[in-house]
Amino acid sequence: MASKPVILIPIPIQDADKRRFLMGRNYVRSVIDAGGVPVMAPVTLDAASLRALYESAAGVLLTGGADLDPVTWGEERIPETRGVDHDREAAETLLTQWAIADDKALLGICRGVQQLNVALGGSLIQDIPLQRPASRLQHQGDKLSPDRDHVAHTICVEPHTRLGGALGLPKGGEVGVNSFHHQALKQVAEGLQVTSRADDGIIESVEMPDRRFIVGVQWHPEEMSAGRADMQALFNTFVSAAQTVAAPETDKAR
């Protein structure tokens, strides 16, 4: 029987006094429900220690959180950009680059899709209301409802994509998603393919067609996966892809 794949999840320091590593439990639940083994990696680890943990993993999950530093893509920070965490950016950039180079599975969620894009040389809209004032959609869904699984808007998924296949939309189509972001992808990095957009044109997901499973989504599927089979299916597909990374090592051990 094949071993369950280890999914490495970087865990940041997110409380005000900088004393605790914090992460939403639904990321962990969704990975476990998909058959994976979640392992947390503190973002303050040195590169050698982070690499040692990474070597044990078949997949990487990049979670949501605060904003990325626009200096990385050559812009000045505006007041609306907040909560920048350089330790986290450094750790997650390494993990992203390693996963792509080694063709491991990677799923980026909300901030995670932004991190994926920036790590590969792309850029972000720092604040949608300020820099895309024509947008009439509410991308900060917590202003619509306190419920984390509340559908804030729909997205249009492109046909023949890994995302569409995972969501049960191999020919593309619309799907309702939650939304908790004020930043978004602007210049898409080379190698990434846009796989969905909101009605206002905001990019909602990207993937790398030439890799096993490198997918990023702007919404929070982990907050919907308990009640939405399509959202749990995204995690199932991610973990299944990671299983194919782990399988050769399992076979050697037999």
N, C-alpha and C positions, 0 to 999 in steps of 0.2 A: 504493500500500500504506500503510495507516494506521500512524502511529508507535506504538511501544509506550508505554503510559502510565507516567508517573513516579509512584512511590509513595514518599512522604516518611516516613522513620522517625526519630523523635527518638531520639538516642543519649545516654544518661546517663553520668555519672561514677559508677562502681560499685565501684572497688577501694578498699582501706582507706586508702591514702595520697593519694587524690584527685588522682592524676596522669594517669589514663588513662580515656578513654571506652571503655566495654565493652558489647557486645551479643552475644547468641547467634547463631551463624552460620546456624542453621536458619530463622530469620526471613527472612534474605536468600535462602537457597536456595529456600524455598517461594514467595517472590514471583517470583524468576527463573523457576522451573519453571512458574509460572502465566502467564508472558509479560509481567511487569512489569519496570520498571527501578527498583531500590531506590536511593534517595538519602538519605544520613544527614544529620541536622540536629542539631548539638550543642545541648543544652538550655540552655547558658549564653549563647546568642546573644541580643542585644537584640531587642526586638519588631520593629523595622524590618527587621533582617537576616533574622529568622525569617519575616517576611511575604514578603520577596523570594524565599526558597526555596519557601515555600508556593505562591506564584503559579505556579511552574513545575510543580507537581504536580497530578495528577488524583485522587490518593487519599492517605490518611494511615493508617499502621499504628501503633497504640499497643501497646507490648510489655509484658512482665511486669517485675517488679522488687519493690522494697521497698514499705513501707506509705505510705498517704496520711495527711496531718495532719488529725485529727478536728476541730481548731479550725475548719476550713473549714465544717463542717456544725454547729458549735455545741456540740461535746462536748470534755471534757477528755481529754487523752491518757493512756491507761493504760500500765503498764510493758510490756505485751505488744506494743504498737505501736512499731515500730522502723524505723530506716533512712529516716526522712522526708527528702525532697529537695525543698526549696521552689523551686529553680530549675526542676526538672523539672515540678513541679506547675503552675507559672506558664506554662511553655512549652506544655505539653500541654493546659492549659485553653484557651489561645488557639487552638491548632490545632483542638481539638474544636469550639469555638464557630464558628470560621471555616468549617470543613468543613460543618457543619450549615447555616449561613447561606447558603453558596454551593452547597449540594446536591452536594458532592463525595462520593466514596466514603470510608468509614472503617471499619476493623476494629480492635476493641480486644480484646486478649488478656490474660487474667488480671488483672494490675493495670490493664490498659487498659480493661476493662469497668468496673472500679471508678472509674477516672478519668472515663470517659464519664458515669457516673451522677452523680458528685460535681460535675462541671463544669456539669451541668444543674440542680443544686439538690437532688440526692438525698443519702442518707447510707449509712454502712457499719456492719456488725457489726465491731467492732475485733478481736475474737478469738473464733472459733467455739467452741473448747473451754470458754472461760470464760463466754461470754455465751449460748451455746446448748448447755448441758451434756447435753440430752436427745438430741443428735445422736449416732448410733452409727456414722456413716460416717467413714472416714479421709480427710479432705480434704487432708492433707499426705502425699501419696503417696510422697515420698522415705523415709518411715518404713516403707513396705511393700516397696519395691524400689529399688535404685540405678538401674534402667533408666528413662529419661525417657519411654519410650513404653509403660510398664506401665499397664494398665487398672486404675484404683483403684476405680471404681464406675460405675454406669450413670446416665443421665439420661433423663427423659421429655420428648421434644420435642413441642411443640404443633403441631397441623395448620395448614396454610395459612399458613406463615411463610416468610420469606426464608431463615432458618436451615435449616428442614426441607427446603426446595427444594434448597438447596446440598448438604445431606448425603444427598440421595436419599430423603428421607422427607417427601414433600409432604403426606401424610395423617397425619403425626406418627408417633411410635414411640420405642422405646428404642435408645440407642446407648451403647457403652462409651467412657469418657474417662479420661485421666490427670488428675492433680490435685496442685497444689503451692501451696495457699493456706491461710491461717488467717483471713483476712478475707473478707467477702462483702457483697453488696448487702443493705441493710435497707429503708429507705424508697426506693422507686423514683421517680425524677424524672418530672415531668410530661412527657408526650410519648413516653416509653419504654414498650414492651410486653414483658412477661415471656414468653419463648418456650420456656424449659425449666427444670426443677427436678430436683434430686436426690431420692432417696427420703425424705430427712429434711426436705424442704421448702426447702433452701437454693437460692437462685436461681442458675442456671447460665448463663443467657444472656438478653439483651434486644435489642430492635431498635426503630427508628423506622419505623412503617408508611408514613408520608407522605414519606419521603425515598428517594432513589435506592438507597443502601446504607449504612445506619448500623447496624452489628451489633457486639455485644460478647459474648464468650464467656469463661467463668471458667476453662476448661481451657487446655492448651497444644497446639493442633492442629499447630503447626510441628514439635513433637517426634514427632509420629505420622505426618506427611504422607508421609514417604519410604516407609512400608510400608502406609499406609491410603489407599485411593483416595478415600474419603469426606472425609477430612481435607484432602487436597490439593484436592479439589473446592471446599471452602470458600474457599481462596485463589484458585482459578480464578474463582469467582463474584465475589469481591471485585475482582479485577483486571479482569474483564470489565465490571463496573459502572464502574470507573474509566476504562476505554476509551471508554465512552459520554460521559464528561465531556471527554475529550481529543479526540474525533472532530470536534466543530465547529471547533476551532482548526486541526486538520489540514486540514479542507475549505477553510478560508479561505486557507491557504497554497498551495493548488494553483493 
